[in-house]
Amino acid sequence: MLAVGRVLIVLIFRTSDALAAAYGIAVDGVMVISTFLVGIVAVRSMEVEYAVVIAVFGTLGLVDLTFLSAEHAQDRAGGWLPLAMAAMVFVRFDTWRVGRRVHSNTCAKILCRSISSWNVLSAARVAGTRDLPGGSHRFVPGPLLHSLKHTSVMHERVVLASTAWENVSVCAIGGV
């Protein structure tokens, strides 16, 4: 697939100048984004003061933006490709993010209505333990709801396992 994409790009652009324009915009775009993200890491993780981050990374960002704006003169020569691909990736990721949020909210509402409408206590009990990994401690796992809905059977013991992440450092900073 990658090889086919490369061959198509070479056939579409036809000249190395057009490919160079696309490459230049892609590299300058990565430089701008990387400068911005390293500035965020410096403030949040490394606890560098805002004034220092703005002075250092603001200056670097302005230089990178100058290069990027100079490359935009070559949009017609081939610079449109990285911009179009970046727009497609952004739309796909943003659609995924919004869809996950909407789906999560919808599932939570359905969960509350479903549990209140089902009589879980009257479900037939079977011997044994059922282990259900769950993504969040706030929601009942989908497989449990699905099996209750369709079979009205519940095991004697149901173990709901979820993972909680904690931000704990493993070693002391600056020491052994």
C-alpha positions as CSV (number, residue, x, y, z in Angstrom):
1,M,0.0,0.0,0.0
2,L,2.8,2.4,0.9
3,A,4.6,1.5,-2.4
4,V,1.5,2.2,-4.4
5,G,1.1,5.5,-2.6
6,R,4.6,6.5,-3.4
7,V,4.3,5.6,-7.1
8,L,1.0,7.6,-7.3
9,I,2.7,10.6,-5.7
10,V,5.6,10.5,-8.2
11,L,3.1,10.1,-11.1
12,I,0.9,13.0,-9.9
13,F,3.8,15.5,-9.3
14,R,5.9,14.5,-12.3
15,T,8.8,16.8,-11.3
16,S,11.2,16.8,-8.4
17,D,10.4,20.5,-7.8
18,A,6.8,19.7,-7.0
19,L,7.9,16.9,-4.7
20,A,10.4,19.3,-3.0
21,A,7.6,21.8,-2.3
22,A,5.4,19.1,-0.7
23,Y,8.4,17.9,1.4
24,G,9.3,21.4,2.5
25,I,5.8,22.2,3.7
26,A,5.6,18.9,5.5
27,V,8.9,19.4,7.3
28,D,8.1,23.0,8.3
29,G,4.7,22.0,9.5
30,V,6.3,19.3,11.7
31,M,8.8,21.8,13.1
32,V,6.0,24.3,14.1
33,I,3.9,21.6,15.7
34,S,6.9,20.1,17.5
35,T,8.0,23.5,18.9
36,F,4.4,24.1,20.2
37,L,4.2,20.6,21.8
38,V,7.7,20.9,23.4
39,G,6.6,24.2,24.9
40,I,3.5,22.5,26.4
41,V,5.7,19.7,27.8
42,A,8.1,22.2,29.3
43,V,5.3,24.0,31.2
44,R,3.3,20.9,32.3
45,S,5.9,18.2,33.0
46,M,9.2,20.1,33.5
47,E,7.5,23.0,35.4
48,V,9.4,25.7,33.5
49,E,8.0,29.1,34.0
50,Y,5.7,30.6,31.4
51,A,7.9,33.6,30.7
52,V,10.9,31.4,29.9
53,V,8.8,29.1,27.7
54,I,7.3,32.0,25.8
55,A,10.6,33.6,25.3
56,V,12.4,30.5,24.1
57,F,9.7,28.6,22.3
58,G,7.9,31.7,21.1
59,T,11.1,32.8,19.3
60,L,11.7,29.4,17.8
61,G,8.0,29.2,16.8
62,L,8.2,32.5,15.1
63,V,11.2,31.3,13.1
64,D,9.4,28.1,12.2
65,L,6.3,30.0,11.2
66,T,8.4,32.3,9.0
67,F,9.7,29.3,7.1
68,L,6.2,27.8,6.9
69,S,4.7,31.0,5.5
70,A,7.5,31.2,2.9
71,E,6.7,27.6,1.8
72,H,3.1,28.5,1.2
73,A,4.0,30.3,-1.9
74,Q,4.6,26.9,-3.4
75,D,1.1,25.5,-2.6
76,R,0.3,25.1,-6.3
77,A,3.6,23.4,-7.1
78,G,2.9,20.5,-4.8
79,G,2.5,21.9,-1.3
80,W,-1.2,21.1,-1.3
81,L,-0.6,17.4,-0.7
82,P,0.7,17.6,2.9
83,L,-2.0,20.2,3.7
84,A,-4.7,18.0,2.3
85,M,-3.4,14.9,4.0
86,A,-3.1,16.8,7.3
87,A,-6.7,18.0,6.9
88,M,-7.9,14.5,6.2
89,V,-6.2,13.1,9.3
90,F,-7.5,15.9,11.5
91,V,-11.1,15.4,10.3
92,R,-10.8,11.6,10.9
93,F,-9.3,12.0,14.4
94,D,-11.7,14.8,15.4
95,T,-14.7,12.8,14.2
96,W,-13.4,9.8,16.2
97,R,-13.0,11.9,19.3
98,V,-16.4,13.5,19.1
99,G,-18.0,10.2,18.2
100,R,-16.5,8.5,21.3
101,R,-17.7,11.3,23.5
102,V,-21.3,11.1,22.1
103,H,-21.3,7.3,22.2
104,S,-20.0,7.3,25.8
105,N,-22.7,9.7,26.9
106,T,-25.4,7.8,25.0
107,C,-24.3,4.5,26.6
108,A,-24.3,6.0,30.1
109,K,-27.9,7.3,29.6
110,I,-29.0,3.9,28.1
111,L,-27.3,2.1,31.0
112,C,-29.2,4.0,33.6
113,R,-32.5,3.4,31.9
114,S,-31.7,-0.2,31.2
115,I,-30.7,-1.1,34.7
116,S,-33.8,0.6,36.2
117,S,-36.1,-1.2,33.7
118,W,-34.5,-4.7,34.2
119,N,-35.3,-6.7,37.3
120,V,-31.7,-8.0,37.9
121,L,-32.8,-9.7,41.1
122,S,-35.2,-12.0,39.2
123,A,-32.5,-13.1,36.7
124,A,-31.8,-16.8,36.8
125,R,-28.5,-17.5,38.7
126,V,-26.0,-20.0,37.5
127,A,-23.1,-21.4,39.5
128,G,-19.6,-20.0,39.1
129,T,-17.8,-16.7,38.7
130,R,-17.8,-14.5,35.7
131,D,-14.8,-12.1,35.2
132,L,-15.5,-9.0,33.1
133,P,-12.8,-6.6,32.3
134,G,-14.2,-3.1,32.2
135,G,-12.8,0.1,30.7
136,S,-14.1,2.3,33.4
137,H,-15.3,1.9,37.0
138,R,-18.2,4.3,36.3
139,F,-20.0,2.0,33.8
140,V,-21.2,-1.6,33.7
141,P,-19.3,-3.5,31.0
142,G,-21.2,-4.0,27.8
143,P,-20.9,-7.8,27.7
144,L,-22.7,-8.1,31.1
145,L,-25.5,-5.9,29.9
146,H,-25.7,-7.7,26.6
147,S,-25.9,-11.2,28.3
148,L,-28.5,-9.9,30.8
149,K,-30.6,-8.5,28.1
150,H,-30.6,-11.6,25.9
151,T,-30.4,-14.5,28.3
152,S,-31.6,-13.0,31.7
153,V,-29.0,-15.2,33.4
154,M,-26.4,-14.0,35.9
155,H,-23.6,-15.9,37.6
156,E,-23.5,-16.2,41.4
157,R,-20.4,-14.0,41.5
158,V,-19.5,-11.3,39.0
159,V,-16.1,-9.7,39.2
160,L,-15.8,-6.3,37.5
161,A,-12.2,-5.4,36.9
162,S,-11.1,-2.0,35.9
163,T,-7.7,-0.3,35.6
164,A,-6.9,3.0,37.3
165,W,-3.8,5.0,36.4
166,E,-1.9,7.0,38.9
167,N,0.8,9.5,38.2
168,V,3.4,8.3,40.6
169,S,7.1,8.6,40.0
170,V,9.3,5.5,40.3
171,C,12.5,7.1,41.3
172,A,13.5,10.4,43.0
173,I,14.3,13.3,40.8
174,G,17.9,14.2,40.7
175,G,19.0,11.3,42.8
176,V,19.7,7.6,42.7
